[in-house]
Amino acid sequence: MANYSSSDSSALNRAFHALGDATRRGVLAQLALGEAPVSKLAEPYDMALPTFLQHLKVLEAGGLVSSRKKGRVRLCRLEAARLAELKNWITQYEQAWSARLDRLDDFLNENDPNKDT
């Protein structure tokens, strides 16, 4: 398993925090379809624009979304590289725990008093 520095750990924490809210996950789903203006991203949500902008701020802090200004419009896009990093982190732990559980299963099967030999 890879070791993560303190700054890497903080970045992971911010990204996972950003994923912890349904609104923000919904925004990511919208952005998976392509770059979109903030106004379009906010449409499905029954909240004031400043509140929605706070969600975008959390997504940007987590490295999951970036934005740029084009004229008077702010466009947002998904940062797929950050999602790939999160997936890799999860995969490492899934593999480690899967191996541990396999070893536990083997141990329990070998030491099962009810097992016919």
N, CA, C and O atoms as a GROMACS GRO file, in nm:
protein
  468
    1MET      N    1   0.084  -0.118   0.000
    1MET     CA    2   0.000   0.000   0.000
    1MET      C    3   0.088   0.124   0.000
    1MET      O    4   0.190   0.129   0.068
    2ALA      N    5   0.048   0.222  -0.076
    2ALA     CA    6   0.127   0.345  -0.085
    2ALA      C    7   0.115   0.427   0.043
    2ALA      O    8   0.010   0.430   0.107
    3ASN      N    9   0.224   0.492   0.078
    3ASN     CA   10   0.221   0.585   0.190
    3ASN      C   11   0.190   0.724   0.135
    3ASN      O   12   0.240   0.762   0.029
    4TYR      N   13   0.110   0.797   0.207
    4TYR     CA   14   0.072   0.931   0.164
    4TYR      C   15   0.130   1.032   0.260
    4TYR      O   16   0.126   1.013   0.382
    5SER      N   17   0.184   1.140   0.204
    5SER     CA   18   0.238   1.247   0.288
    5SER      C   19   0.123   1.322   0.353
    5SER      O   20   0.006   1.301   0.319
    6SER      N   21   0.157   1.409   0.444
    6SER     CA   22   0.056   1.488   0.514
    6SER      C   23  -0.025   1.572   0.416
    6SER      O   24  -0.147   1.584   0.429
    7SER      N   25   0.043   1.632   0.316
    7SER     CA   26  -0.030   1.714   0.219
    7SER      C   27  -0.118   1.627   0.130
    7SER      O   28  -0.229   1.668   0.096
    8ASP      N   29  -0.069   1.507   0.092
    8ASP     CA   30  -0.152   1.414   0.015
    8ASP      C   31  -0.275   1.373   0.095
    8ASP      O   32  -0.386   1.366   0.042
    9SER      N   33  -0.253   1.347   0.224
    9SER     CA   34  -0.363   1.307   0.311
    9SER      C   35  -0.467   1.418   0.323
    9SER      O   36  -0.587   1.392   0.321
   10SER      N   37  -0.421   1.541   0.335
   10SER     CA   38  -0.514   1.654   0.342
   10SER      C   39  -0.594   1.667   0.213
   10SER      O   40  -0.714   1.694   0.217
   11ALA      N   41  -0.527   1.648   0.100
   11ALA     CA   42  -0.596   1.655  -0.029
   11ALA      C   43  -0.701   1.545  -0.040
   11ALA      O   44  -0.812   1.568  -0.088
   12LEU      N   45  -0.664   1.424   0.004
   12LEU     CA   46  -0.761   1.314   0.004
   12LEU      C   47  -0.879   1.345   0.096
   12LEU      O   48  -0.994   1.321   0.060
   13ASN      N   49  -0.850   1.399   0.213
   13ASN     CA   50  -0.958   1.434   0.306
   13ASN      C   51  -1.054   1.534   0.245
   13ASN      O   52  -1.176   1.519   0.258
   14ARG      N   53  -1.000   1.636   0.179
   14ARG     CA   54  -1.087   1.736   0.116
   14ARG      C   55  -1.171   1.675   0.004
   14ARG      O   56  -1.288   1.708  -0.010
   15ALA      N   57  -1.111   1.587  -0.074
   15ALA     CA   58  -1.184   1.524  -0.184
   15ALA      C   59  -1.294   1.433  -0.131
   15ALA      O   60  -1.407   1.438  -0.180
   16PHE      N   61  -1.263   1.351  -0.031
   16PHE     CA   62  -1.366   1.263   0.024
   16PHE      C   63  -1.475   1.343   0.095
   16PHE      O   64  -1.592   1.306   0.090
   17HIS      N   65  -1.437   1.451   0.161
   17HIS     CA   66  -1.537   1.539   0.222
   17HIS      C   67  -1.632   1.593   0.115
   17HIS      O   68  -1.753   1.596   0.135
   18ALA      N   69  -1.576   1.634   0.003
   18ALA     CA   70  -1.658   1.688  -0.106
   18ALA      C   71  -1.757   1.584  -0.158
   18ALA      O   72  -1.869   1.617  -0.195
   19LEU      N   73  -1.716   1.459  -0.159
   19LEU     CA   74  -1.804   1.352  -0.207
   19LEU      C   75  -1.912   1.314  -0.106
   19LEU      O   76  -2.003   1.238  -0.139
   20GLY      N   77  -1.902   1.366   0.014
   20GLY     CA   78  -1.993   1.328   0.121
   20GLY      C   79  -2.129   1.396   0.116
   20GLY      O   80  -2.208   1.378   0.209
   21ASP      N   81  -2.158   1.471   0.013
   21ASP     CA   82  -2.285   1.543   0.004
   21ASP      C   83  -2.354   1.509  -0.128
   21ASP      O   84  -2.290   1.508  -0.233
   22ALA      N   85  -2.484   1.481  -0.122
   22ALA     CA   86  -2.559   1.441  -0.241
   22ALA      C   87  -2.562   1.550  -0.348
   22ALA      O   88  -2.554   1.520  -0.467
   23THR      N   89  -2.572   1.675  -0.307
   23THR     CA   90  -2.573   1.784  -0.404
   23THR      C   91  -2.441   1.786  -0.481
   23THR      O   92  -2.441   1.797  -0.604
   24ARG      N   93  -2.332   1.774  -0.411
   24ARG     CA   94  -2.202   1.778  -0.477
   24ARG      C   95  -2.181   1.656  -0.567
   24ARG      O   96  -2.122   1.668  -0.675
   25ARG      N   97  -2.229   1.540  -0.524
   25ARG     CA   98  -2.219   1.422  -0.611
   25ARG      C   99  -2.304   1.442  -0.736
   25ARG      O  100  -2.266   1.399  -0.845
   26GLY      N  101  -2.419   1.507  -0.720
   26GLY     CA  102  -2.503   1.538  -0.836
   26GLY      C  103  -2.434   1.631  -0.933
   26GLY      O  104  -2.444   1.613  -1.055
   27VAL      N  105  -2.365   1.730  -0.881
   27VAL     CA  106  -2.290   1.823  -0.967
   27VAL      C  107  -2.183   1.746  -1.044
   27VAL      O  108  -2.163   1.770  -1.163
   28LEU      N  109  -2.115   1.655  -0.978
   28LEU     CA  110  -2.013   1.575  -1.046
   28LEU      C  111  -2.075   1.491  -1.157
   28LEU      O  112  -2.017   1.476  -1.264
   29ALA      N  113  -2.194   1.437  -1.132
   29ALA     CA  114  -2.264   1.360  -1.235
   29ALA      C  115  -2.296   1.448  -1.356
   29ALA      O  116  -2.281   1.405  -1.470
   30GLN      N  117  -2.340   1.571  -1.329
   30GLN     CA  118  -2.368   1.664  -1.439
   30GLN      C  119  -2.240   1.694  -1.517
   30GLN      O  120  -2.240   1.694  -1.640
   31LEU      N  121  -2.132   1.718  -1.445
   31LEU     CA  122  -2.006   1.755  -1.510
   31LEU      C  123  -1.942   1.637  -1.583
   31LEU      O  124  -1.857   1.657  -1.671
   32ALA      N  125  -1.980   1.515  -1.548
   32ALA     CA  126  -1.930   1.398  -1.620
   32ALA      C  127  -1.975   1.402  -1.766
   32ALA      O  128  -1.915   1.339  -1.853
   33LEU      N  129  -2.082   1.478  -1.792
   33LEU     CA  130  -2.132   1.493  -1.929
   33LEU      C  131  -2.059   1.603  -2.005
   33LEU      O  132  -2.074   1.614  -2.127
   34GLY      N  133  -1.982   1.683  -1.935
   34GLY     CA  134  -1.905   1.789  -2.000
   34GLY      C  135  -1.909   1.919  -1.921
   34GLY      O  136  -1.985   1.933  -1.825
   35GLU      N  137  -1.827   2.012  -1.964
   35GLU     CA  138  -1.817   2.144  -1.901
   35GLU      C  139  -1.954   2.212  -1.903
   35GLU      O  140  -2.030   2.199  -1.999
   36ALA      N  141  -1.984   2.286  -1.795
   36ALA     CA  142  -2.115   2.351  -1.786
   36ALA      C  143  -2.104   2.481  -1.708
   36ALA      O  144  -2.020   2.494  -1.619
   37PRO      N  145  -2.190   2.579  -1.741
   37PRO     CA  146  -2.192   2.703  -1.664
   37PRO      C  147  -2.254   2.681  -1.526
   37PRO      O  148  -2.338   2.593  -1.508
   38VAL      N  149  -2.213   2.762  -1.431
   38VAL     CA  150  -2.263   2.752  -1.294
   38VAL      C  151  -2.415   2.759  -1.293
   38VAL      O  152  -2.480   2.683  -1.221
   39SER      N  153  -2.473   2.850  -1.371
   39SER     CA  154  -2.619   2.866  -1.371
   39SER      C  155  -2.690   2.737  -1.411
   39SER      O  156  -2.793   2.703  -1.354
   40LYS      N  157  -2.636   2.665  -1.509
   40LYS     CA  158  -2.696   2.538  -1.552
   40LYS      C  159  -2.679   2.431  -1.445
   40LYS      O  160  -2.770   2.351  -1.421
   41LEU      N  161  -2.563   2.429  -1.382
   41LEU     CA  162  -2.539   2.331  -1.276
   41LEU      C  163  -2.633   2.353  -1.158
   41LEU      O  164  -2.675   2.257  -1.092
   42ALA      N  165  -2.666   2.478  -1.130
   42ALA     CA  166  -2.750   2.512  -1.014
   42ALA      C  167  -2.898   2.485  -1.037
   42ALA      O  168  -2.973   2.470  -0.941
   43GLU      N  169  -2.942   2.477  -1.164
   43GLU     CA  170  -3.085   2.465  -1.196
   43GLU      C  171  -3.158   2.355  -1.120
   43GLU      O  172  -3.266   2.380  -1.068
   44PRO      N  173  -3.105   2.233  -1.112
   44PRO     CA  174  -3.182   2.125  -1.049
   44PRO      C  175  -3.199   2.137  -0.898
   44PRO      O  176  -3.275   2.061  -0.838
   45TYR      N  177  -3.131   2.231  -0.837
   45TYR     CA  178  -3.129   2.237  -0.691
   45TYR      C  179  -3.211   2.354  -0.639
   45TYR      O  180  -3.201   2.466  -0.687
   46ASP      N  181  -3.292   2.325  -0.540
   46ASP     CA  182  -3.378   2.426  -0.479
   46ASP      C  183  -3.301   2.494  -0.366
   46ASP      O  184  -3.326   2.470  -0.248
   47MET      N  185  -3.206   2.579  -0.406
   47MET     CA  186  -3.128   2.653  -0.307
   47MET      C  187  -3.084   2.785  -0.369
   47MET      O  188  -3.079   2.800  -0.491
   48ALA      N  189  -3.052   2.878  -0.283
   48ALA     CA  190  -3.004   3.008  -0.329
   48ALA      C  191  -2.868   2.990  -0.397
   48ALA      O  192  -2.791   2.902  -0.360
   49LEU      N  193  -2.840   3.074  -0.494
   49LEU     CA  194  -2.714   3.065  -0.567
   49LEU      C  195  -2.592   3.074  -0.475
   49LEU      O  196  -2.497   2.998  -0.494
   50PRO      N  197  -2.590   3.165  -0.376
   50PRO     CA  198  -2.473   3.167  -0.287
   50PRO      C  199  -2.450   3.034  -0.213
   50PRO      O  200  -2.336   2.995  -0.190
   51THR      N  201  -2.558   2.968  -0.178
   51THR     CA  202  -2.546   2.836  -0.113
   51THR      C  203  -2.488   2.736  -0.210
   51THR      O  204  -2.400   2.657  -0.175
   52PHE      N  205  -2.537   2.738  -0.334
   52PHE     CA  206  -2.485   2.647  -0.436
   52PHE      C  207  -2.337   2.673  -0.462
   52PHE      O  208  -2.258   2.580  -0.480
   53LEU      N  209  -2.300   2.801  -0.464
   53LEU     CA  210  -2.160   2.837  -0.488
   53LEU      C  211  -2.069   2.782  -0.378
   53LEU      O  212  -1.952   2.750  -0.404
   54GLN      N  213  -2.121   2.770  -0.257
   54GLN     CA  214  -2.043   2.710  -0.149
   54GLN      C  215  -2.013   2.563  -0.179
   54GLN      O  216  -1.904   2.513  -0.151
   55HIS      N  217  -2.111   2.494  -0.237
   55HIS     CA  218  -2.089   2.355  -0.278
   55HIS      C  219  -1.978   2.347  -0.383
   55HIS      O  220  -1.891   2.261  -0.376
   56LEU      N  221  -1.983   2.438  -0.480
   56LEU     CA  222  -1.878   2.440  -0.582
   56LEU      C  223  -1.741   2.469  -0.521
   56LEU      O  224  -1.640   2.412  -0.563
   57LYS      N  225  -1.739   2.556  -0.423
   57LYS     CA  226  -1.613   2.589  -0.355
   57LYS      C  227  -1.554   2.465  -0.288
   57LYS      O  228  -1.432   2.444  -0.293
   58VAL      N  229  -1.638   2.384  -0.226
   58VAL     CA  230  -1.592   2.261  -0.162
   58VAL      C  231  -1.539   2.163  -0.267
   58VAL      O  232  -1.436   2.099  -0.246
   59LEU      N  233  -1.610   2.152  -0.380
   59LEU     CA  234  -1.564   2.065  -0.488
   59LEU      C  235  -1.430   2.111  -0.544
   59LEU      O  236  -1.342   2.030  -0.574
   60GLU      N  237  -1.414   2.242  -0.558
   60GLU     CA  238  -1.286   2.295  -0.607
   60GLU      C  239  -1.174   2.272  -0.505
   60GLU      O  240  -1.063   2.236  -0.542
   61ALA      N  241  -1.204   2.292  -0.378
   61ALA     CA  242  -1.104   2.269  -0.273
   61ALA      C  243  -1.060   2.122  -0.269
   61ALA      O  244  -0.946   2.092  -0.236
   62GLY      N  245  -1.152   2.033  -0.304
   62GLY     CA  246  -1.120   1.891  -0.309
   62GLY      C  247  -1.051   1.849  -0.437
   62GLY      O  248  -1.013   1.733  -0.453
   63GLY      N  249  -1.033   1.944  -0.529
   63GLY     CA  250  -0.966   1.914  -0.655
   63GLY      C  251  -1.052   1.837  -0.754
   63GLY      O  252  -1.001   1.788  -0.854
   64LEU      N  253  -1.181   1.827  -0.726
   64LEU     CA  254  -1.271   1.750  -0.812
   64LEU      C  255  -1.328   1.832  -0.927
   64LEU      O  256  -1.370   1.777  -1.028
   65VAL      N  257  -1.328   1.964  -0.911
   65VAL     CA  258  -1.385   2.055  -1.011
   65VAL      C  259  -1.290   2.173  -1.027
   65VAL      O  260  -1.228   2.218  -0.931
   66SER      N  261  -1.281   2.221  -1.149
   66SER     CA  262  -1.210   2.346  -1.174
   66SER      C  263  -1.306   2.438  -1.248
   66SER      O  264  -1.402   2.393  -1.310
   67SER      N  265  -1.279   2.567  -1.241
   67SER     CA  266  -1.366   2.662  -1.311
   67SER      C  267  -1.281   2.767  -1.379
   67SER      O  268  -1.167   2.793  -1.342
   68ARG      N  269  -1.340   2.827  -1.480
   68ARG     CA  270  -1.275   2.934  -1.553
   68ARG      C  271  -1.381   3.033  -1.597
   68ARG      O  272  -1.498   2.998  -1.613
   69LYS      N  273  -1.339   3.154  -1.615
   69LYS     CA  274  -1.430   3.260  -1.656
   69LYS      C  275  -1.423   3.273  -1.808
   69LYS      O  276  -1.314   3.281  -1.865
   70LYS      N  277  -1.539   3.276  -1.872
   70LYS     CA  278  -1.547   3.298  -2.017
   70LYS      C  279  -1.648   3.410  -2.038
   70LYS      O  280  -1.769   3.388  -2.036
   71GLY      N  281  -1.597   3.529  -2.056
   71GLY     CA  282  -1.686   3.645  -2.064
   71GLY      C  283  -1.748   3.669  -1.927
   71GLY      O  284  -1.678   3.686  -1.827
   72ARG      N  285  -1.880   3.670  -1.924
   72ARG     CA  286  -1.952   3.691  -1.798
   72ARG      C  287  -1.996   3.560  -1.734
   72ARG      O  288  -2.064   3.560  -1.631
   73VAL      N  289  -1.957   3.450  -1.795
   73VAL     CA  290  -2.003   3.318  -1.749
   73VAL      C  291  -1.887   3.242  -1.685
   73VAL      O  292  -1.775   3.242  -1.736
   74ARG      N  293  -1.916   3.177  -1.572
   74ARG     CA  294  -1.817   3.090  -1.509
   74ARG      C  295  -1.850   2.946  -1.548
   74ARG      O  296  -1.959   2.896  -1.520
   75LEU      N  297  -1.754   2.882  -1.614
   75LEU     CA  298  -1.769   2.744  -1.658
   75LEU      C  299  -1.695   2.651  -1.563
   75LEU      O  300  -1.585   2.681  -1.517
   76CYS      N  301  -1.757   2.538  -1.535
   76CYS     CA  302  -1.697   2.438  -1.447
   76CYS      C  303  -1.672   2.311  -1.525
   76CYS      O  304  -1.744   2.278  -1.621
   77ARG      N  305  -1.569   2.239  -1.483
   77ARG     CA  306  -1.543   2.109  -1.545
   77ARG      C  307  -1.494   2.011  -1.440
   77ARG      O  308  -1.435   2.048  -1.339
   78LEU      N  309  -1.518   1.887  -1.468
   78LEU     CA  310  -1.478   1.777  -1.380
   78LEU      C  311  -1.328   1.754  -1.394
   78LEU      O  312  -1.274   1.755  -1.505
   79GLU      N  313  -1.262   1.733  -1.283
   79GLU     CA  314  -1.119   1.698  -1.284
   79GLU      C  315  -1.108   1.547  -1.264
   79GLU      O  316  -1.097   1.498  -1.152
   80ALA      N  317  -1.112   1.476  -1.376
   80ALA     CA  318  -1.114   1.330  -1.373
   80ALA      C  319  -0.988   1.271  -1.309
   80ALA      O  320  -0.993   1.162  -1.252
   81ALA      N  321  -0.878   1.342  -1.318
   81ALA     CA  322  -0.753   1.290  -1.260
   81ALA      C  323  -0.767   1.273  -1.109
   81ALA      O  324  -0.715   1.176  -1.053
   82ARG      N  325  -0.836   1.365  -1.042
   82ARG     CA  326  -0.856   1.353  -0.897
   82ARG      C  327  -0.943   1.231  -0.866
   82ARG      O  328  -0.916   1.158  -0.771
   83LEU      N  329  -1.048   1.209  -0.947
   83LEU     CA  330  -1.132   1.091  -0.926
   83LEU      C  331  -1.050   0.963  -0.944
   83LEU      O  332  -1.069   0.866  -0.871
   84ALA      N  333  -0.959   0.964  -1.039
   84ALA     CA  334  -0.873   0.847  -1.060
   84ALA      C  335  -0.784   0.823  -0.938
   84ALA      O  336  -0.762   0.709  -0.899
   85GLU      N  337  -0.733   0.932  -0.879
   85GLU     CA  338  -0.652   0.918  -0.757
   85GLU      C  339  -0.733   0.857  -0.643
   85GLU      O  340  -0.684   0.771  -0.570
   86LEU      N  341  -0.857   0.903  -0.628
   86LEU     CA  342  -0.944   0.849  -0.523
   86LEU      C  343  -0.973   0.701  -0.548
   86LEU      O  344  -0.972   0.620  -0.456
   87LYS      N  345  -0.998   0.668  -0.674
   87LYS     CA  346  -1.025   0.529  -0.709
   87LYS      C  347  -0.903   0.442  -0.676
   87LYS      O  348  -0.918   0.332  -0.622
   88ASN      N  349  -0.784   0.491  -0.708
   88ASN     CA  350  -0.662   0.415  -0.678
   88ASN      C  351  -0.646   0.394  -0.528
   88ASN      O  352  -0.608   0.285  -0.484
   89TRP      N  353  -0.675   0.497  -0.450
   89TRP     CA  354  -0.664   0.487  -0.304
   89TRP      C  355  -0.762   0.380  -0.253
   89TRP      O  356  -0.725   0.296  -0.171
   90ILE      N  357  -0.885   0.386  -0.301
   90ILE     CA  358  -0.987   0.289  -0.258
   90ILE      C  359  -0.947   0.148  -0.301
   90ILE      O  360  -0.962   0.053  -0.224
   91THR      N  361  -0.897   0.134  -0.423
   91THR     CA  362  -0.857   0.003  -0.475
   91THR      C  363  -0.747  -0.059  -0.390
   91THR      O  364  -0.749  -0.179  -0.364
   92GLN      N  365  -0.650   0.023  -0.348
   92GLN     CA  366  -0.542  -0.030  -0.263
   92GLN      C  367  -0.598  -0.089  -0.134
   92GLN      O  368  -0.558  -0.198  -0.092
   93TYR      N  369  -0.690  -0.019  -0.073
   93TYR     CA  370  -0.746  -0.068   0.053
   93TYR      C  371  -0.839  -0.187   0.029
   93TYR      O  372  -0.846  -0.278   0.111
   94GLU      N  373  -0.911  -0.186  -0.081
   94GLU     CA  374  -0.999  -0.298  -0.113
   94GLU      C  375  -0.916  -0.424  -0.131
   94GLU      O  376  -0.952  -0.531  -0.081
   95GLN      N  377  -0.805  -0.413  -0.202
   95GLN     CA  378  -0.718  -0.528  -0.225
   95GLN      C  379  -0.658  -0.579  -0.094
   95GLN      O  380  -0.652  -0.699  -0.070
   96ALA      N  381  -0.614  -0.486  -0.011
   96ALA     CA  382  -0.554  -0.526   0.117
   96ALA      C  383  -0.657  -0.596   0.205
   96ALA      O  384  -0.627  -0.701   0.263
   97TRP      N  385  -0.776  -0.540   0.215
   97TRP     CA  386  -0.878  -0.601   0.301
   97TRP      C  387  -0.930  -0.732   0.241
   97TRP      O  388  -0.963  -0.824   0.315
   98SER      N  389  -0.938  -0.739   0.112
   98SER     CA  390  -0.981  -0.863   0.048
   98SER      C  391  -0.882  -0.975   0.079
   98SER      O  392  -0.922  -1.087   0.110
   99ALA      N  393  -0.754  -0.945   0.070
   99ALA     CA  394  -0.650  -1.045   0.101
   99ALA      C  395  -0.659  -1.087   0.248
   99ALA      O  396  -0.647  -1.206   0.279
  100ARG      N  397  -0.680  -0.992   0.337
  100ARG     CA  398  -0.691  -1.024   0.480
  100ARG      C  399  -0.813  -1.113   0.506
  100ARG      O  400  -0.805  -1.209   0.583
  101LEU      N  401  -0.923  -1.080   0.443
  101LEU     CA  402  -1.044  -1.160   0.463
  101LEU      C  403  -1.029  -1.299   0.404
  101LEU      O  404  -1.081  -1.396   0.459
  102ASP      N  405  -0.958  -1.311   0.292
  102ASP     CA  406  -0.931  -1.443   0.234
  102ASP      C  407  -0.847  -1.527   0.330
  102ASP      O  408  -0.874  -1.646   0.348
  103ARG      N  409  -0.745  -1.465   0.391
  103ARG     CA  410  -0.662  -1.538   0.488
  103ARG      C  411  -0.744  -1.580   0.609
  103ARG      O  412  -0.726  -1.691   0.661
  104LEU      N  413  -0.831  -1.494   0.655
  104LEU     CA  414  -0.918  -1.528   0.769
  104LEU      C  415  -1.009  -1.644   0.732
  104LEU      O  416  -1.028  -1.736   0.811
  105ASP      N  417  -1.065  -1.640   0.612
  105ASP     CA  418  -1.153  -1.747   0.567
  105ASP      C  419  -1.076  -1.879   0.561
  105ASP      O  420  -1.127  -1.982   0.605
  106ASP      N  421  -0.954  -1.876   0.508
  106ASP     CA  422  -0.871  -1.996   0.502
  106ASP      C  423  -0.844  -2.050   0.642
  106ASP      O  424  -0.854  -2.170   0.667
  107PHE      N  425  -0.809  -1.961   0.734
  107PHE     CA  426  -0.781  -2.000   0.872
  107PHE      C  427  -0.903  -2.065   0.935
  107PHE      O  428  -0.892  -2.170   0.999
  108LEU      N  429  -1.019  -2.003   0.918
  108LEU     CA  430  -1.141  -2.057   0.978
  108LEU      C  431  -1.178  -2.192   0.918
  108LEU      O  432  -1.223  -2.281   0.990
  109ASN      N  433  -1.159  -2.207   0.789
  109ASN     CA  434  -1.189  -2.335   0.725
  109ASN      C  435  -1.094  -2.445   0.770
  109ASN      O  436  -1.135  -2.560   0.788
  110GLU      N  437  -0.966  -2.411   0.789
  110GLU     CA  438  -0.868  -2.509   0.834
  110GLU      C  439  -0.891  -2.552   0.978
  110GLU      O  440  -0.859  -2.665   1.015
  111ASN      N  441  -0.947  -2.465   1.058
  111ASN     CA  442  -0.965  -2.492   1.201
  111ASN      C  443  -1.110  -2.516   1.238
  111ASN      O  444  -1.148  -2.504   1.355
  112ASP      N  445  -1.192  -2.550   1.141
  112ASP     CA  446  -1.334  -2.575   1.166
  112ASP      C  447  -1.350  -2.714   1.227
  112ASP      O  448  -1.320  -2.814   1.162
  113PRO      N  449  -1.399  -2.722   1.353
  113PRO     CA  450  -1.414  -2.854   1.417
  113PRO      C  451  -1.525  -2.937   1.353
  113PRO      O  452  -1.527  -3.059   1.369
  114ASN      N  453  -1.615  -2.876   1.282
  114ASN     CA  454  -1.725  -2.948   1.218
  114ASN      C  455  -1.692  -2.992   1.077
  114ASN      O  456  -1.774  -3.054   1.009
  115LYS      N  457  -1.572  -2.959   1.032
  115LYS     CA  458  -1.532  -2.989   0.895
  115LYS      C  459  -1.499  -3.138   0.883
  115LYS      O  460  -1.425  -3.193   0.965
  116ASP      N  461  -1.555  -3.201   0.779
  116ASP     CA  462  -1.522  -3.342   0.752
  116ASP      C  463  -1.388  -3.347   0.679
  116ASP      O  464  -1.365  -3.272   0.584
  117THR      N  465  -1.302  -3.435   0.726
  117THR     CA  466  -1.171  -3.447   0.661
  117THR      C  467  -1.157  -3.577   0.589
  117THR      O  468  -1.053  -3.604   0.530
   0.00000   0.00000   0.00000
